[in-house]
Amino acid sequence: MPTTHELLSLAATHLAAAATTADDHDTREPGAWAALAGQIRLTAAGIPTLATANHTGLPGATVNQHLDRAIDVLDHIHPLDGPTDLPLWTWHLAELARIAQQLEAA
């Protein structure tokens, strides 16, 4: 069973990859993808442990897939083991995934 720190680090991997992928899409919808990438990075920075991620992202995944994977990882953290505002960050990532889905459909 992975530790809370390992799970947060894995979530950070997906968030970093989601932000990078969003930056790569910025040529299709100038500004919108860059803004989403900034929001993803801002959300990741809100959980201090996430700022130390040094993993490689999963190649070929979409922004929404990375966000969904990060949410899934965070959902595996027991509420008493994670940061007190973990549910807020998970909800916010779900909102960012919804926005990414809208941008990907445009």
Steps between C-alpha positions, in 0.01 A plus 500: 500500500655834397558762765318833502818673386535257208138556400541878517815469291316290240218754490763768448634307203160510337445867582837600355429296189150649469639853519771425242246339268270802539789728408558290188135553396517878530548543124149361435318734740740783584481602863240249618739206528775716651253625760397142579866399534552785746197393703626142512842617621340732755286218635800266522698765689222519758593156628860548620609141444400519134761766427780243536393266219786383282336225299442467129142534380313241303556560129202532270240577766269799465472781753170356618645150537788631714259698716272198541799285598613761756149508647493120517834494681388765749180304563716211626642711783327442831348831616689491831835439326488778242497879525189637670389676182544193278126477418506863382795435269336186364180693427698779333682250280163356400393848390823542301436161337154621401652812342763290321228277362317804363819634340584161349151482350527848343 
